[in-house]
Amino acid sequence: MGKAITADQRLLLSVMYSHMGVRYMAKDINNLVGFFSERPEKGMAFWYLHGKEGHSPGSKVWFEGFTTDLVSWYDEEPFSLEEALFLPGFDDEV
């Protein structure tokens, strides 16, 4: 089975996409999920923007309590929120 998204995740990601300009998410080595307005690059332990690790105001948001199986530290590419919003839901009819 491929990736699926919960209704709560879809709602949160939809709001982040349309109202906060978030376009990508990725999980760091410590399992924190990061949300980015621009396509990030994978570093040694974190995903980063503009060639430097660390906080980039207005471009990256980390949610310590947000959990999802949609992304993993082992992913080579960040996950597109646009793609996530079109994933089937766990409660969707098959």
C-alpha positions in Angstrom: 0.0 0.0 0.0 1.3 3.5 -0.8 1.3 6.5 1.4 -2.0 7.7 2.8 -3.0 10.8 4.8 -5.4 11.4 7.6 -8.2 14.0 7.4 -6.5 16.0 10.2 -3.1 15.9 8.4 -4.8 17.0 5.1 -6.5 19.9 6.9 -3.3 21.1 8.6 -1.2 20.8 5.5 -3.9 22.5 3.4 -3.9 25.5 5.7 -0.1 25.6 5.8 0.0 25.4 2.0 -2.6 28.1 1.3 -2.1 30.5 4.2 1.5 30.1 5.3 3.2 29.5 1.9 4.6 26.1 3.0 5.6 24.0 0.0 7.8 21.2 1.4 8.2 19.0 4.5 11.1 16.8 5.6 12.1 15.0 8.8 15.5 15.6 10.4 17.7 12.9 12.0 16.0 13.5 15.3 12.5 12.9 13.8 11.5 16.6 13.9 9.3 17.5 10.9 10.3 20.7 9.2 8.1 22.7 6.9 9.7 24.9 4.2 8.5 27.7 1.9 11.3 26.8 -0.5 12.9 23.5 -1.6 15.4 22.5 1.1 18.6 20.6 0.8 19.6 17.6 2.9 22.5 18.1 5.3 24.4 15.9 7.7 21.6 15.9 10.3 19.0 18.5 9.2 17.4 19.9 6.0 18.4 23.4 5.4 17.8 26.4 3.1 20.2 28.8 1.2 23.3 26.8 1.8 23.4 26.9 5.6 21.9 24.8 8.4 19.9 26.4 11.1 16.9 28.6 11.3 16.0 30.8 8.3 13.2 33.2 9.4 10.0 32.9 7.4 11.3 29.9 5.5 11.4 27.0 7.9 9.1 25.9 10.7 9.8 22.9 13.0 6.9 21.2 14.8 8.1 19.0 17.5 4.7 17.4 18.2 3.8 16.8 14.6 4.2 13.1 13.6 3.7 11.6 10.2 4.8 8.6 8.2 4.7 10.6 5.1 8.4 11.6 5.5 11.5 10.0 6.9 15.1 11.1 7.5 16.1 8.5 4.9 14.2 10.3 2.1 16.6 11.7 -0.4 14.2 14.5 -1.5 11.8 16.7 0.5 8.1 15.9 0.3 5.9 18.3 -1.6 2.8 19.4 0.2 1.1 19.8 -3.1 1.6 16.1 -3.7 0.5 15.3 -0.1 -2.8 17.1 -0.6 -3.7 14.7 -3.5 -2.8 11.5 -1.6 -5.7 9.2 -0.8 -7.0 9.4 2.7 -7.2 6.6 5.2 -11.0 6.9 5.2 -11.4 7.3 1.4 -13.6 4.8 -0.5 -11.5 2.4 -2.5 
